[in-house]
């Protein structure tokens, strides 16, 4: 009876299922197996994974996942990392970002006296097969300042838009023919105005 038990045990040890397997391959949010997949895998199987779009293999990491003798999968943790978005820059302000990789956030603020025009934060997202910020980099706009002095113009109170300064440029044809120049809030007056005589 003892002889039969030992023989049966040896037979069972020779069967692949008796030695153990690892079951289905592990899933990751950043990679997938590069070949065909099975319901289970024998001990010693090495599966090669490929990074999903927006991810790259991390430096010094291996995309191999191995079925160990104890029927568990072993992998280098986070063997794929998010690709990096471009470094955002903003004039007259600062960017606070801990990482430029996919899924990370950049926060923007302006120096004293400047106002942010655009989103105060952007996220590095997947666009097609590449990564990019989910909007335009904001701009820090300075104050308009007082309107320039012209001999042919005077400040006008007829414009009621909040945050705008206006000049009425008299062309000599009466008040209805005045040319108005505006400096919207946060936008400087630039350029040379024509001289009227």
C-alpha positions in Angstrom: 0.0 0.0 0.0 2.9 2.3 0.8 4.5 1.6 -2.5 1.4 2.6 -4.4 1.1 5.9 -2.5 4.7 6.8 -3.3 4.3 5.9 -7.0 1.1 7.9 -7.2 2.8 10.9 -5.6 5.7 10.8 -8.0 3.3 10.6 -11.0 1.5 13.7 -9.7 4.7 15.6 -9.3 5.6 15.0 -12.9 2.3 16.6 -14.1 2.6 20.3 -15.0 -0.5 21.1 -13.1 0.7 19.2 -10.1 3.9 21.3 -10.0 1.8 24.4 -10.1 1.2 27.2 -12.6 0.5 30.9 -12.3 -2.9 31.2 -13.7 -3.8 34.3 -15.9 -1.1 36.9 -16.6 -1.1 40.0 -14.4 -2.6 43.2 -15.6 -1.1 46.6 -15.3 -2.5 50.1 -16.1 0.7 51.0 -18.1 1.5 47.8 -20.0 0.2 44.7 -21.7 1.6 41.3 -22.8 3.3 41.6 -26.2 2.3 38.1 -27.4 -0.6 35.8 -27.3 -2.0 35.1 -23.8 -3.2 31.9 -22.1 -5.5 31.1 -19.2 -2.6 29.7 -17.2 1.2 29.5 -17.5 3.7 26.8 -16.3 6.3 27.7 -13.7 9.3 29.4 -15.3 7.4 31.2 -18.0 8.7 34.6 -18.9 6.2 37.0 -20.5 7.4 40.2 -22.2 5.2 43.2 -21.8 5.0 46.3 -23.9 4.3 49.8 -22.6 0.9 51.3 -23.5 0.9 54.6 -25.5 2.1 57.5 -23.3 4.4 55.2 -21.4 8.1 54.1 -21.9 10.2 51.4 -20.2 11.8 52.9 -17.1 15.5 53.2 -17.0 17.1 50.1 -15.3 13.8 48.2 -15.3 12.8 45.1 -17.2 9.4 44.5 -18.9 9.7 40.7 -18.2 7.1 39.1 -15.9 8.0 35.6 -14.6 6.0 32.7 -13.2 7.8 31.7 -10.0 8.0 28.2 -8.4 5.5 29.2 -5.8 2.9 29.9 -8.6 3.1 33.7 -8.2 4.0 36.3 -10.8 7.1 38.4 -10.3 7.7 41.7 -12.0 9.8 44.8 -11.6 7.4 47.3 -10.1 6.4 50.1 -12.4 8.6 48.9 -15.3 6.9 51.4 -17.5 6.6 55.1 -16.6 4.6 57.9 -18.1 6.3 59.9 -20.9 7.2 63.5 -20.1 5.3 66.6 -21.3 7.4 69.6 -22.4 8.7 71.9 -19.6 6.1 74.7 -19.3 7.5 78.2 -19.0 5.6 81.4 -18.1 7.0 85.0 -18.2 6.4 87.2 -15.2 5.2 84.2 -13.1 6.2 80.8 -11.9 5.3 77.1 -12.6 5.1 74.6 -9.8 5.4 71.0 -11.0 6.8 68.0 -9.3 7.0 65.8 -12.3 6.4 66.3 -16.1 5.1 62.7 -16.7 1.7 61.6 -17.9 -1.0 62.3 -15.4 1.0 64.9 -13.5 -0.2 68.5 -12.9 1.5 71.9 -13.5 0.3 74.9 -11.4 0.8 78.4 -12.6 0.8 81.8 -10.8 1.9 85.3 -11.6 4.3 87.7 -10.0 2.9 90.7 -8.1 1.2 93.2 -10.4 0.4 90.6 -13.1 -2.8 88.7 -13.7 -3.1 85.2 -15.0 -4.9 84.8 -18.3 -5.8 81.1 -18.9 -6.0 78.0 -16.8 -4.2 78.0 -13.4 -3.3 74.3 -13.7 -2.8 71.9 -16.6 -2.5 68.1 -16.7 -0.1 66.1 -18.8 -2.5 63.9 -20.9 -2.3 61.4 -23.8 -3.2 63.0 -27.1 -3.3 60.4 -29.8 -0.1 58.4 -29.2 1.9 61.3 -27.6 1.6 63.3 -24.4 0.8 67.0 -24.1 -0.6 69.5 -21.7 -4.4 69.6 -21.7 -4.5 73.3 -22.7 -2.5 76.3 -23.7 0.1 77.5 -21.3 -1.4 80.6 -19.5 0.1 84.1 -19.8 0.8 86.6 -17.0 -0.4 90.0 -18.2 0.7 93.3 -16.8 -1.4 96.3 -16.0 -2.3 98.7 -18.8 -1.2 101.8 -17.0 -2.5 105.3 -17.8 -3.2 106.2 -21.4 -0.5 108.1 -23.3 -0.8 111.9 -23.6 -1.6 113.2 -27.0 -2.3 116.8 -28.1 -5.0 115.6 -30.4 -6.8 113.3 -27.9 -8.2 113.2 -24.4 -9.4 110.5 -22.0 -12.9 109.5 -22.6 -15.5 108.6 -20.0 -18.0 107.4 -22.6 -16.7 103.8 -22.5 -18.3 101.9 -19.6 -16.6 98.5 -20.1 -15.0 97.6 -16.8 -11.2 97.4 -16.8 -10.8 99.4 -20.0 -9.2 102.8 -20.6 -10.2 104.8 -23.7 -9.0 107.7 -25.7 -11.1 109.7 -28.0 -9.0 110.8 -30.9 -10.6 113.8 -32.5 -10.4 113.9 -36.3 -11.9 117.3 -36.6 -15.3 116.1 -37.9 -17.2 116.2 -34.7 -17.6 114.0 -31.7 -19.4 111.2 -33.7 -16.3 110.7 -35.8 -13.9 110.2 -32.9 -11.5 107.2 -33.1 -11.4 105.2 -29.9 -8.3 103.3 -28.7 -8.8 100.7 -26.0 -6.4 99.1 -23.5 -8.2 96.1 -22.2 -7.5 94.9 -18.6 -4.1 93.3 -18.6 -3.1 94.3 -22.1 -0.6 97.1 -22.7 -1.1 99.8 -25.3 1.5 99.3 -28.0 2.3 100.8 -31.4 2.5 104.3 -32.7 -0.7 106.2 -33.2 -1.0 108.5 -36.3 -0.6 112.2 -35.7 -3.6 114.3 -36.8 -3.1 118.0 -37.6 
